[in-house]
Amino acid sequence: YQGINCIPVSGLVGVMFNVVFHTFEWRSLKLMLLAALPLSMREKFFSDSRSRQKIRRADALVILVVTLVTLFTDLATAVAVGMVLACFM
C-alpha cells in the first residue's frame, strides 16, 4: 500500500488517541477504585447507591494484569495471561 507511506505517523497517532479516548469507558476506573476500597471507606466517601456498585476484586485484578501485560508485551500475550488468571479465580 503506497498510500499509507504518505500519511505521517504523528497523524495516525492522533487518530488512534482520539479513538481510544472516545471508546474507553471512563466509569470503569471508578468501579476499579470501588473494588479496591473496603466497604467502610466506600460508605464514607461515596453515596450509598454508588458505594454498592462495584465489580469483584478478582475481576479488577484480571483487568489490571491484562492492562499491564499489554503495556509491556503484546495484546495476544495479555489475553492469554488474562484467560489463564481468570480460570484460576
N, C-alpha and C positions, 0 to 999 in steps of 0.2 A: 504494500500500500504506500505509494509515493506521497499521497496527500497528507498522510499522518505526519511525515517528517517535516512538513511546512508549519505545523502548529507548535508554538513554543511550549515547552514543558511547564513554565510558570502559569500559562493559561489553563492547561489541563489540571494542574494542582488547584487552581482557583475554582474550577468547576467541580472537582472532586470534593473539595472542602465544603462548598455550598450544598452539594447533595447530602453529604454526611450530616451537616448542621441541620438541615430541614427534615431528614428522615429519622434522626435519633430521637428516642422517646426520653425527654429530659425528666419526666416524672419518675422514671426508673431509678434515678440517682437518689431521690428521696426515699423510695422503697428500700434501696440498699442500706441507707442510713438507718431507717427504722428497724431493719432486720438486725443491724449490729448493736443497737441500743437495748439495754434491759427495759423491762416493762415500766419500772418506776420512773425512769428518765423520759420515756415516751409519753407517759401520762403527764409529767411535769411540764414538758416543753411543747407538746402538741395537743390539739383538741382531742376530745375523747373519740370522735368518729375517725379522725385521721390517725390516731395512735393505734387503732385496731387494724388499719390497712398495712399489711406487711407480707413479705414473702418468707418462706422458710430460710433459716440461716444456711442450710446445706445448699439450697438453690443459689443464694447470694454468693456463697463460696465458689460454686461452679462457674458462675458468671465472672467473678473476679479472676479466677485462674485462667479461664479461656481468654479473657481480655489481655492478661499479662503474657500468656504464651503467644498470642497473636502478635503482640508488640515485638517480642524477641525472636520469634521464628516465623512461620507462615500460618495461614488460616487452616490448611488441611491438618497440620500437626495439632493446632489448638482444638479443632473439632474432635479429633481422635482422643486427645487428653481429656476433654470435657465429657465425652461419652463414657470413657473408662471410669473417670471420677464419679460421674452420676450413677453408674451401675453399682458402685460400692457404697452409696449413701442411702 
